[in-house]
Amino acid sequence: MKKILLVTKENIILEDLKFFYEVEIATDYKSAMGILLQDHNIGFCFFDIMEGIEEVVLKIKENRLMIVNPVVFSNEKDSEKIVWFLKNGVYDVVEDKISAESIMKVIDNFDDRRAVQFNMKKLEKKNRILEEEIYEYQVLYETTKILRLNLDFELVIDKLLNLLEGITGGTGFFILNDKYYYSKNGDWGKIHLIKRFLKANKKNSLSGFISKIPSYFPLYFENTVWRMFPIIIKNSIKGYMLLIKDITKDIKDNELEIINNILSQAGIVIENAMLIEETRDIHFDIVKSLVKAIEGKDRYTKGHSERVAMISELVAREIELPAERLRYLQMASVLHDVGKIALSEDILNKPGSLTDEEYGEIKKHPGTGYEIVSQIKNMKAVAEIIKYHHECWNGSGYPDGLSEKDIPIESRIISIADAYDAITSDRPYRKGMPHEYAIEELTKNIGIQFDPEITKIFCEISKEKLNSEES
């Protein structure tokens, strides 16, 4: 049975009230406080307005007895006093004379309100659970979308990291095959933090230390919290995902579950992407060995492909070529002359002018390069760049006479880098020309052989920067 306290000097008929509640009565505030401090089973305290009520309300608040739900009865319509009562923890101010009927109304309203609040909390909890479930489904959907894309290894990693960082608000790193990868939007402050962490622990790399860091459990360093998540494929740990957050914003339990779900889906794709990357690197190394073989036949072009690759990458970064296309350019620029493997040493090393027939043989090398490189899985785009690196802006080039923006942008970049290196390098029939002469020749051929916009950007690159790339 509920227990209530009445603080009043009025004579109240209590029969109806006592049928439902256990009733205590005090005729002054001092005795009321004594009862409240001793009896912690009182659920309501009903005060009739008397002198000193403000003091007793404050004492109830100070003694943290708000569970008693104080209610004040007052016929005075003093809005300032009513506001004061409510601000200081009074449950309700009733503008009525204290009576059994008015007390029962207050309690009934309280029960109704509590039932509504209870149901509201239940609904809020259900909504939270539904929102979390919907969010998890959205995250898994986004993960599935990423994993279905035919992306290079580093792009898969970048997209996964962006997703994980968006969910957690932290900075993520993948540690795979003794390397660690971070988002292209990576926080350099966190990268330096890792360096300080390794220095503090007298380690040279994360990969040599991660096995000693317990998975999932927080590790604290310089006001940050670190958590390491294993990437498990076929019951074997293939790598880790490191998440770093501010110490005041550690990840929540539902985020831990989401991260694990993402990594369990991503693990196989990461492994496949790594295998593709390794296979591509092996093929790339094989074809690069052909380039070395060509340079062995042509003593005057030793190092030419590497220089063209370095210059091409420099130009590509100046024009902010997207990461995926930059990768293709890097490979194509190294391999751009691979088709010359089919040429005789007599043609390659001829000190004088070439005959029309010999020049015809030279012009076959982009097509031959295409045939060689296109046989390598996932290298078709690279092969096409190689094929068109001797096309001209005005359509006078070879092998297909493409013009302007029909020529792949990577091929246009290689064309400029190739010409620059050819002019500035020693040849059988002449010494290499100075940088200034090469820039003049390139400028003369803007809109004829070379893309006007890219050539202008190239010509603005300093001699010192170009030389540092070549050295």
C-alpha positions, 0 to 999 in steps of 0.5 A: 500500500502506498504511503503518503504524508499530509502536512496541514492544520485542516481537519480532513475526512480520511476514510476514503483516503485510508482505504487506498493509502497509508496516511501519516499526518503532521501539523507543522513543518518541523514534525513533517521533516522528522517523519520524512527523514526517518521514513523512506517509504513515503511516496507523496508529501502534501503541504498546505500553505503555511509560514516557512514552507519555502524552508522545508521545500529547500530542506527536502531538496538539500536532503535529496528526498525528492522521491517523496514528490512534494505537492503544495496546495495553495489558493493564492494565485501567485505566479512567481511563488508557483515558479519558485516551487517548481524550480526547487523540486515541487512536483505540483502546485495545486490551486485548490483547498487540500482535501481527500478528493483533491489529493486522490486526483493528484495521485491519479494524475501522477500514476497516469503520467508515470504510465505515459512516461514508462510507455514513452521510454519503452517506445524510445528504447524500441526506436533506438534499437530500430535506429541502430538496426537500420544504421547497421543495415545501412553500414553493411549495405555500404560495405557490400557496395564497396566490396562489389566494386572492381577496385585496386587494393589501395582503393578498397582499403581507402574506401573501407577506412573512410567508411570506418572513420565515418562511423567511429569519428576516429582515425583508422589504419590497416596493418597488412604485410608489414605495411600500414595504410591510411585514408587519403584524407589521413590525419597527419597528426595521428601519423606523427602520433604513431611515430611517437608511440613507436619511439616511446616503445622503442620499436621501428614499426607497428607491424613488429609490435601489434601482436603484443597489443591485445585485440579490442581492449583499449590502449592509452597514449597521449590523451588518445585511446587505441583499439586493435581489430584483427582481420581474420580469414579462414581462422587465421589473422591476416592483418589488423585495423587500428583505430585511434580516437580522443580519450574522451570519445571511446567507441561504443559497444554497437560500434565494436559490433559494426566494425567487426561485421565490416571487417569480417566481410572485408577480410576475403576481399582484402585478401583477394585484392592483396593477391591481385596486387602481388600477381600484378607486381610479379607481372609488372616486374617481369615486364620491367625486366623486358625494359631492362633487356631493351636498355641492354640492347640500346646503350644510349637509352639506359635509365630512359624509362625510369626518368620518363616515369619520374617526370610523368608522375611529377606532371600528373601530381601537378594536374592532380590526376586521380589516384587510380589513373596515377597508378596506371600512368606510373606503370605505363610510363615505365613500360612505354617502350617495352615494344622495342624488344622486338627491334634489332640492335642495328636499328636501336643503335644506328648512329645516323638517320633512319631509312623510311623502312627502319622508321616504319619498324620503330613506329611498330613499338607502341602496338607491340608494347600493347600486345605484350602488356594487354596479355597481363590480367588487369593491365588492359588500361595500362596497355592502351596508354602505352599504345597511344603515347606517340599520338599527336594533339593534331592527329598526325601521330601513330598508330591510330592517328588519334587527336586532342582529348581522344588520346588518353591523358596519361598518354599525353603526359608520357608523350611530353616526358618522353620528348623532354628526356629524349632531347636532354639525354645523349644520343648516338648522333648528338649530345644531350641538349640543355633544359632551356632548349628542350622547353623551347622545342616543347613550346614550339610544338604546343597544339601540334604534337603536345597537349597545350594545357599539359605542356604549359603546366610542364614548362612551369616546373622548375629545372631544379625540380625536374633534375631532382626527379631525374637524379 
